[in-house]
């Protein structure tokens, strides 16, 4: 079995009925991961919530290394993880991972 990233595995699962179209589901997979970033009470009781958040951040960063479906020409940019706020290509700078919020005094790796 290939060692695929979590976000790619999730996108491929979401595209199960059209396996060749999985890149079109990468943003859907990112939205799902963003939703589960904050653990619920049972998850917090079972383990380290901070470590969970860090792992989800890493999984979300992986989306920039995956192929994406082509956006229509009039839709440059994208949206936040939840798909609620429209972002232009200039909104977050030249680093496509700028949107990732690091917590607890951590710095971005360059």
C-alpha positions in Angstrom: 0.0 0.0 0.0 1.2 3.5 -0.9 2.1 5.8 2.0 -0.4 8.6 1.1 -1.0 11.7 3.3 -4.1 11.8 5.4 -5.6 14.5 3.3 -5.0 12.6 0.1 -6.6 9.4 1.6 -9.6 11.4 2.7 -9.9 13.1 -0.8 -9.7 9.7 -2.5 -12.4 8.3 -0.2 -14.7 11.3 -0.9 -14.2 10.6 -4.6 -14.8 6.9 -4.4 -17.5 7.0 -7.1 -15.1 8.8 -9.5 -11.5 7.7 -8.4 -9.7 9.8 -11.1 -11.4 13.0 -9.8 -9.9 12.9 -6.3 -8.0 16.2 -6.7 -11.4 17.9 -7.0 -12.1 16.7 -3.4 -8.9 18.0 -1.8 -10.6 21.2 -0.5 -13.5 19.1 0.8 -11.0 17.0 2.7 -9.4 20.1 4.1 -12.7 21.4 5.3 -13.4 18.1 7.1 -10.0 18.2 8.8 -10.5 21.8 9.8 -13.8 20.8 11.4 -12.2 18.0 13.5 -9.2 20.1 14.5 -10.8 21.0 17.8 -11.3 17.8 19.8 -14.6 17.1 21.5 -14.8 16.3 25.3 -14.3 12.6 24.9 -11.2 13.1 22.7 -9.7 15.6 25.2 -10.3 13.1 28.0 -8.6 10.3 26.0 -5.4 12.1 25.0 -3.3 15.2 24.4 -5.5 17.8 22.7 -2.4 20.0 21.8 -0.7 17.1 20.0 -4.0 16.4 18.1 -4.2 20.1 16.9 -0.5 20.0 15.8 -1.1 16.8 13.8 -4.2 18.3 12.1 -2.2 21.4 11.2 0.4 19.2 9.6 -2.2 17.3 7.7 -3.8 20.6 6.5 -0.4 21.9 5.2 -0.1 18.8 3.1 -2.9 20.0 0.8 -0.5 22.4 -0.9 1.7 19.5 -2.1 -1.3 17.8 -3.8 -2.8 18.4 -7.2 -5.9 20.5 -7.1 -8.8 20.7 -9.5 -8.6 23.7 -11.8 -10.7 26.6 -10.6 -12.7 28.6 -13.1 -10.9 31.6 -14.4 -13.1 34.1 -12.6 -12.5 32.3 -9.2 -8.8 33.0 -8.4 -7.9 32.5 -4.8 -10.0 30.3 -2.6 -11.7 30.3 0.8 -11.0 29.6 4.4 -11.0 26.0 5.6 -14.7 26.1 6.3 -15.5 27.6 2.9 -17.2 30.6 4.6 -14.8 33.5 3.8 -13.7 34.2 0.2 -9.9 34.7 -0.1 -8.2 36.2 -3.1 -4.8 35.1 -4.2 -3.3 38.2 -2.5 -5.1 37.7 0.8 -2.5 35.6 2.6 0.7 36.6 0.9 3.0 34.5 -1.3 3.3 31.6 1.2 0.2 29.4 0.6 0.5 28.0 4.1 0.2 31.4 5.8 -3.3 30.7 6.8 -2.1 28.0 9.3 -2.4 29.4 12.8 0.4 28.1 15.1 -0.3 28.1 18.8 1.6 28.0 22.0 4.5 30.2 20.9 5.5 27.9 18.0 7.1 29.4 14.9 6.6 28.5 11.3 9.3 26.3 9.8 10.9 27.7 6.7 
